[in-house]
Amino acid sequence: HLRANFPFTVHRGDGGRRVEEVVGDGRPPKSARVAGGGSGPHRLIPGKSAEEFVIPPAMGHDCVVDGRTRMKISDADQSILASMGPESIRNVVAESSVAVFKLLELATFLNGCECKYLQERDEARAHAKEFGERLTVLEVDLSSETKALKESQGRVAQLEEDLKSARKDEEALKGQVAELEKKLASLTLSPVDEEERKLDPSGTYTKFSRADLISKIYQIGDLQLDVASSSFRNAVAQLQS
């Protein structure tokens, strides 16, 4: 019998249930027994499955059984086992072994799936963390680029204003040039210009500067002096002959 204590669920005849604690020899207190039969974890009816069977809470207790615990088979099961022959026992052992192997395979499969899901969860968390860090960096870069863009937009707006002002100044200067051209076209030649045209009708000396004109006068004077001197020498030579 079991020496450890563990909770025990008992179904009442009115459809309710309560939790009792198994103590001592592994049986619930007498108050847990339900008169008139009924199905429960340890009140099985032959030929009828239990509505609920509570497994002893091995995970919730550090020591359900130990080396001093004696395992006991119920009298009914002992009678059944005693009536079975060797062949029947081997068949039961084989069927039970297959059931245990199937249970182990199922547990291994579910454990593998669970481990796979846990691994995928951890990888997803790692990716989420990495993505969060990248997102933070992108947010900082975006903030910096947004600030630079606003500054650039301010400079562009200022340059546009300067361009508009320069175009207005250009239009004003064009108007002034047009006015000056009109005034220049309306001016008449002065008397000095008329006299210069008479003295230089071909316009040879129009572009000469004052220094150029003085130099030209000296050249003409020297040329006339040379011509006069040459004529005088020729006349003297003729008289001497």
Stockholm file with secondary structure:
# STOCKHOLM 1.0

chainA/1-241         HLRANFPFTVHRGDGGRRVEEVVGDGRPPKSARVAGGGSGPHRLIPGKSAEEFVIPPAMGHDCVVDGRTRMKISDADQSILASMGPESIRNVVAESSVAVFKLLELATFLNGCECKYLQERDEARAHAKEFGERLTVLEVDLSSETKALKESQGRVAQLEEDLKSARKDEEALKGQVAELEKKLASLTLSPVDEEERKLDPSGTYTKFSRADLISKIYQIGDLQLDVASSSFRNAVAQLQS
#=GR chainA/1-241 SS CCCSCEEEEEECTTSCEEEEEEBTTTBCCGGGCCTTCCCCSSCCBTTBCCSCCCCCCTTTCSCSSCTTCCCCCCHHHHHHHHHCCHHHHHHHHHHHHHHHHHHHHHHHHHHHHHHHHHHHHHHHHHHHHHHHHHHHHHHHHHHHHHHHHHHHHHHHHHHHHHHHHHHHHHHHHHHHHHHHHHHHHHCCCCHHHHHHHHHCTTCTTTTCCHHHHHHHHHHHHHHHHHHHHHHHHHHHHHHHC
#=GC SS_cons         CCCSCEEEEEECTTSCEEEEEEBTTTBCCGGGCCTTCCCCSSCCBTTBCCSCCCCCCTTTCSCSSCTTCCCCCCHHHHHHHHHCCHHHHHHHHHHHHHHHHHHHHHHHHHHHHHHHHHHHHHHHHHHHHHHHHHHHHHHHHHHHHHHHHHHHHHHHHHHHHHHHHHHHHHHHHHHHHHHHHHHHHHCCCCHHHHHHHHHCTTCTTTTCCHHHHHHHHHHHHHHHHHHHHHHHHHHHHHHHC
//
